[in-house]
Amino acid sequence: MRITAFLVVTMAMAMATTDLSAQQGPTAGYAPVNGLNMYYEIHGSGEPVVLLHGAFMTITNNWTGWIDELAKTRQVIAVEMQGHGRTADTAREMSGENNADDIAALLKFLKIPRADLIGYSMGGNVALQVAVRHPDQVRRVVVISSTFRHDGMVQEGSDAISEITAEAFKGSTLETEYKRLSPTPDQFPKFVERMVAADAKGGDLAAGQLRSTTAPMFFIFGDADGIRLEHVAEMFRLKGGGTHGDLGPRSASRLAILPDTTHVTLMQRMDVIVPMVNDFLDAGP
């Protein structure tokens, strides 16, 4: 489980200004996967793409606006993972590996043989885990501001994670949406504790695991989003990046680093990111 919300109080207050207007007309339901009843929504039609939210987040406060844009040309499947939003927590350990297995099981439940994945923050790590653990179910992957190892984070961000408490989210949209949507609205402090504990346990991928994934990947970061640039370069190189594209073949994977952009404000750059994502997803088989 990778929590990459580096400045938690800043993130919480920034998200408090997010427009939470509901997306119109989705097909919604609960899928029985690995002991969970996972909430999901389906918008639009076309090739399927699964949206994987960040830590502590929900469909409503992670993907506002994104769903409408992506659903113009695709079947968008938005989910809420274990303990998040309308998906109740269980006694099962929280981990990126478990979340990945849940997404694979959801696709089978929906009778979708293979899908694209877009993951933000924690969701980006889950997307990587799905690509490693269930490669036949993944076509292309978009990783937004995430890492494949804990040491990918800048030190101050890594240090801040262990200090996260429910009090840091007091009055934020992250807290209010949990209380509004969760089947256990009074359990927010316990939920935060479990998330922090899960992050401390690891869930890193080895470089060889990322290198061996077959799905092309698009890595998207801000230049101030709290992930070390050396780690960004390593991820891209592991997927074939860093070559001279005018002198030989280019990697099927891609990299974008947005200027003057933080972990939080990346999600506010939808007008820049979505066209690039659509272009990447439209490329190749």
Phi, psi and omega in degrees: 000117183250116176260114180245027172275091193290312180253090194296318181295316178300316180298314182299316182289325178295319181290340180295342180266001184291140174287120184256022179301137186290144172292148187268134166066034179280158163274123185234152178186186178236133179251129176282104183229119172052040178087357176256156163253094187275126178283138176215157174229144176238125180237141172073190180215161183126203178292137186282139173225133182257130178261126183244113188284169177279173180299139178071004190256177181223177174301317188293322183256008173251322194243018177304126181088321181298316184299313181301318181292312182293326183286354175296331183229359186222162168272111184261124179248108179258136184234163168236118188279177188314123176081354183258139175056234185273359177267113183293150174284161174227178178287348180299146178301139171277128179199157175297325179296314178296318178300319180297317179296327177295319180295318177299319179292324177298315179300320177294319178300320181276359180060042176251109185296324185205143183216160168277155180233136171235119182233134178252131174058240176308320180297331176294319177295321177298318178301318177297319179296321178297317180298326179282315189273334185222059189299328182291345182262001186241129176265300179221155185229133172247120181250116182249113174053061178218174181228166173251354173220153179301326184286002174286341180278150171295152190299319183294329177290316178299318179296324185291331186299318182293344181265000183293133173226166178299331181299330180295336182261004187302125179082359182274165175297327179300318178288314184293323178291323175300311183293331180283324189256330189292143172294343179234070189297340181271004185258018184302314179302318179295320178301314179297316179301316181293323179294316180295317179297320180295320179297322182294338183282345175109238186094022180292153169260149173278154179303320180296327178294317178294318181300324186277354178295144184267339183284131170299148184230144176244114181263125183234126183223162165264157180283356178224039187261009173086012175248133184298135180297329177297323179290319176303312180297322179297315180302313183294319179295323178298336178258022173093004180281173178091008178270171176268103187292342177276346184248000180185185182298146175266153175294148173287345177272163186222164179220136172223134174236115184272134182286151176051046186226133182254179178303316181286313188286348173306318183288348175268002179258034183304323183296334177270318190283315186301315176300322178294320178296315179300318179297319179294314182293331179283346184280135172071177182287000000 
